[in-house]
Structure formats: structure tokens, C-alpha cells
Amino acid sequence: MYWNKEAECMDRAQLRDLQGQRLRQTVRHAYENVPTYKKKLDDAGVAPDDIRTIDDITKLPFTVKDDFRENYPFGMFAVPLDQVVRIHTSSGTTGKQTVVGYTRNDIGVWAEAMARTLGGGCTHKDDIVQVAYGYGLFTGGLGAHYGAEKIGALVIPMSGGNTKRQIQVMQDFGSTALCCTPSYGVLLGEAIAEAGIDAKAMPLRVGFFGAEPWSESMRKEIEAKLAIDALDIYGLTEVTGPGVGYECLEKAGLHITEDHFYPEVINPATGEPVPPGERGEVVFTTLTKEALPLIRYRTRDIAVMNDEPCACGRTCRRMTRVLGRTDDMLIIRGVNVFPSQIEAVLMEAEGTEPHYLIVVDRRPGKMDEMEVWVEVSSEVFSDEVKGLESLQRKIMTELESTLGISLKIRLVEPKTIARSEGKAKRVVDRRDLGQ
Amino acid sequence: MRVNQISVFLENKSGRLADVTRTLAENGINIRALCIADTIDYGLLRLIVNDPDKTREVLHKAGFTVTQTPVLALEIPDRPGGLAEIIRILAEKEINVEYIYAFVGKSGENAVVIFRVERIDDAIQTLQQGGAKILSGEQVYSI
């Protein structure tokens, strides 16, 4: 089943024509309305008129996350604020959030992309979609919500957390589709089993899991525990949010919403395109966005693109799961975390360059957990337990408010954390991410 | 009237206390009294030694987080009510006691108890007025 057969199964040549035409419009729009883009293109010696077909895209300069920081908050917008109807944000590498805006049409495109995503799991208007992604500045909740509404499904806007109530609603309202992070999917499955409920007897049929890296073994676990088909979805706030890529029931890669978001894969070191089937950094260009046109945005996500048509009939390119990152960004319970953010908070709290280690774990039946190990230096060492506890609490409160997720602080002895030459190892990720 | 106590931050993992005691032994440092405050993840080892400055230096060199804290050492008659009298004097002046631990050895017929208190100068004055016997650092290090 397709939500939009014409778009999803479009002839490749026809699709490329459409992409070329939309790219031309996007580049002109960005060039004329965003000083940063004008400067980038001018510096690269590329004029909007140089872009004729989609193949000309490689002439264009890249956009990176720092461009958002430098243009905080609204400098990347290509329309006046009175045409912007919504703001979302994601983490920046330092104190400042990455801010994205949407016009009414942009919200429409996003809803369309999410409708196709839900259609990948054969969701239709008779379905009852329980959205357990967080609602708010995070794109997950509202993204899934608008997509499900566009389909005409019944939406239950649960938002995240409150597992007991999620299960109650799932049972009483008869949810047939679930949208949440994969780690929350596992947690729900565990909780259902613990409550003595037979998942097979529930109407739940399919789940759309994203915002977090996960693996095939987690898919199997979720499918067994919830008795559903578990599908991977892909998206990032800068591009639009969820809906950029989605699996169908073949579970054979993420179909890219290519008529709106054009994918490339490059060698992160050289910026040159890699041949199809090779691993590289995924780069996206938005083809229809008004408020925030993105030109060759470097996602830092590593994946492989597959140009073969899928057995489901969709012709769009398929991307593998995200296989890694070119930077040190972590995704924990759907929240992007940069070690540099943690470092800045510790620096503030301790007054010196901190020695720390971020330990991320995913234990059975638990959501992802983050522990920050902090070496206790002589400067902050207190002879009293209450002094150390207050240090621990202060760091924890600061970090939680900066990152927006809960975590644990563990005080450790000096030199516990390995000093490596050059760049210190700041992260130990114990999750099975199938990489 | 103050005694320098050495405090060491110790993670709760096997062998760490042994590392401290071995370092002290190798450097000829004699432990006069000690106590450990522990939490789930870490402990605080507090030591009274014969040479606090040297102890601090050798432990720091061995990679431990070390700090010196001023504490009071009181000679207390070794009989029922001995400690109660001292606590009463402090309580009357509303001086909080953070922690207390005792020496194993004695000073003559008296017990020696280490006090970490708030407002240490007030505490010294109050205790002296109350007739308590406070030992000097030199006296304690050489017990």
C-alpha cells in the first residue's frame, strides 16, 4: 500500500527532471533570501543560473550545523517571520540550539512525508495511531501527529513517558499503530509482559521507530515483545524532522522522500560523491521547503544508499540504517547530545578543564541511560560526603537543564579516565547499535 | 589547637584502600587513626598520621585526590559520660559536629576522639572554657 503512489513509484527519469526543476527554484530562493547562502555561492563562484539539472548539485557548496549556530536564531530563514507558522529545535554543538522554521506549506510537505512513512506500514484511515514521541520542540511528536491526521487515522497524542497509561490506552482504545523511539518500544514490550498482558491479543499491528540508532536484533526483540512489524524511520530536524526516509514492510532499507529531500552520499574527508553502494556521509538538499531551504546539508550520519527499486514497487532510493557518525554526536532517548555541551557545563562547575567520560548503556528492559563520569580534582574535592553530593547534584542539575534529558553523575578518582594522545576518548557507548 | 587530617577520595573498587596503605607504608608513615565514610559509588578515607604534609605529598604523587582538613583532637576521660559532656558543651553553643571518630590508642588514661566541627574557632574557645582538653597537632601526631 502506498500513500502517494504517483510520487513514491515515479519513473526515475521523470523524478530526476522534477528534482532538477525543484533544485533550481530552491537555489534561487536561498540565494536571494538568505545572506549566508548568497555568500557561500558567491565564494564558490556558482550562480543560481549554473544549476540546470539535478546533476549540477555537486557544484554547490555544503551547509553545516555551524551555519545554524552562526545564524542563530532565524538567520537561515528565507521568508519573513510572518510567514513562519512553527518553530522546532534540536541540540547545537554548544550552548545554542539549532532553530528550524516552517511555513504553512512546509508543514504540509512534512505531513505528506509522514503520511508516506505511515503508509510504508500500511497505515490507513481506519487505524488508531498512538504517538508516544515527545510533543514540543522535538519534531517527533508533532511530525507523526500531522502525518497520521493527514491519512485520516485516529490519532492518540500521548507524547512520551507514563508507561502504565500508554499500555492502558493501548488496550482500552485499541491502538493499531505505535510511534515512539526504539528503546521506548522495548520498554513498553517489557512492561506489557510484566503486567501479564498477552501482546498477541492486542490489536497493535505495526510500529514506527526512529530518532535513535537501533539494530536488527532490537527490531526482532520489539517485534516479538509487542507482536508487531517494527519499521525504522529516518529524519533530522534541520531537513524537516521524521519523514525523510521510511521502511516499507519489506524492511529492506529506508525509502527516501526524494521528490522533497534529495540525498547524496559523500566521502566525508574529500566531499566527493561516493559510488552507489559505498559507505559515506549522507547529505540532504531540500527541494520544496520555503522557510528553511537547505543546500547540501552535511548530516554527519554515515550510511549506504541503494539505487535498486524495492520489491514493494517504490522507485525511490533506499538508505541503510545509520551506521555511524562522522562527529561525536550521541542520540540518547531521541535527544541529540554533543560531548562539547557536557564539557562546557563541567568547565563552568569545576572552574578547570574537566576530565570526564560519557558512558551510554542500554540495559534489558530499560531506556538508554547516560552516566557522566567526572574525575574529582583536588580543587573540587570536599572532605565531607554532603559536599561531594552537592557537587554531584549541581553538575547533574546543570547538565539536565542544558541537555534536556536525565542522567547520572559518577565521581571517580583522578586518572581513572584514560588520557590518550591528542583527542581524548570521551564516549563509551555500550549500546548494541548494529554498527 | 588544630590537627591536620588527611582526606582521600576513593572509588568503591577493590584494592584502592590497599593502594593507600601500601603507599603510606613504603614512605614510613604511621597511621594514628582513621575512618571511612562511604556512599554507593565512593568513599572518603580520613587519616590522622604522624606526618600530614609528607602524607599529602606522597598520596598526591601516587595519583590520589587528597585534601587536608583541620579537625580537633580531644582527650576525653575514659568513663561513661565522657563523650556526652563534650557534645553537650558544643550543643549549647549550637556548634554542629560533622563527624567524630576515635583513636585506638590512648593518651594516658584518656581516650582520644577526633571531631570535625563547624565554626572550629568558636568550638576551640567553647571547649576550652568548658574545661575540655584539646590536644595540639604535635601531641596527636606523636601519640
Interface residues (C-beta under 8 A of the other chain):
Chain A: V376 S377 S378 F381 S382 D383 E384 V385 L388 E389 R410 L411 V412 E413 P414 K415 T416
Chain B: Q5 S7 F9 L10 E11 R16 A37 T39 D41 Y42 L44 R46 H60 G63 F64 T65 V66 T67 T69 E98 Y99 R116
